[in-house]
Amino acid sequence: MFSLEGQVAIITGGAQGIGEGICKVFCKAGATVALWDVRDSGEATAQQIKNEGGNIFFQKVDITDRAAVDAAVGEIIQGYGKIDILINNAGVLRDRSFLKMTQEEWDTVINVNLSALFTTTQAVVPHMREAGYGRIISASSVNGFAGAFGQTNYSATKAGVAGFTRALAREVGRFGITANAVAPGFIESEMTASMPPEVVKAGIAMIPVGRIGTPEDMGNAYLYLASKEAGFINGTTLHANGGAMPT
């Protein structure tokens, strides 16, 4: 297990799913975690992890609101003096076939999945630069590379995350900061739990390792990129999909 002892991490969208898995893994690795989410359920998630021994606290943050992001970052700096790790995990889906997709559905996904990536990262980087150290890891997706029916908005944002990451890495690397992304594949979630069993079975059949991924699997992928040992990994997207590579 890579150690994050003494490090302070922000994890956006941490109330459930992959974000919750990242929070659990990071806490086990010794990090102090600021769980950001727009949902009040983030409080219960943080409390559960805290009951299991994790050093975690909840901040209700709308990442599309720059003032809210700046205020939350300021609270962390005031309380802990630094931010070592930023995990840009928060995201939304508004799936619909292209010709039926509304402007609101397009704008919502772009704003949360991509524009807020700019907002949160820009709020944190000055503090990392001052400290001479940082890890920024953002959520892409297999569908940002392979595409998916009904997801022109989502796929565009997740491809954008990969491009943002490559460009950012060129700017921040000289300050001791690395920028990378993780592109999950078929992962256990509330969405997959609601799928018909035959659909899940068909999805698993396409994964060479023979199983669906878990939030903890994703947490471990993020943990490696967040570790000090990954200091020479910069500007890359880690495809965490069990070998079901995008076509």
MOWO-V340610 format. One record per helix or strand of 2 or more residues. SS is the DSSP state (H for helix, E for strand). FROM is the first residue (numbers start at 1). TO is the last residue. If there is no record, write none. Layout:
# MOWO-V340610
ss:SS from:FROM to:TO
ss:SS from:FROM to:TO
This chain:
# MOWO-V340610
ss:E from:8 to:12
ss:H from:17 to:28
ss:E from:32 to:37
ss:H from:41 to:51
ss:E from:55 to:60
ss:H from:66 to:80
ss:E from:85 to:88
ss:H from:98 to:100
ss:H from:103 to:131
ss:E from:134 to:141
ss:H from:143 to:146
ss:H from:152 to:175
ss:E from:177 to:184
ss:H from:190 to:193
ss:H from:197 to:205
ss:H from:215 to:226
ss:H from:228 to:230
ss:E from:237 to:240
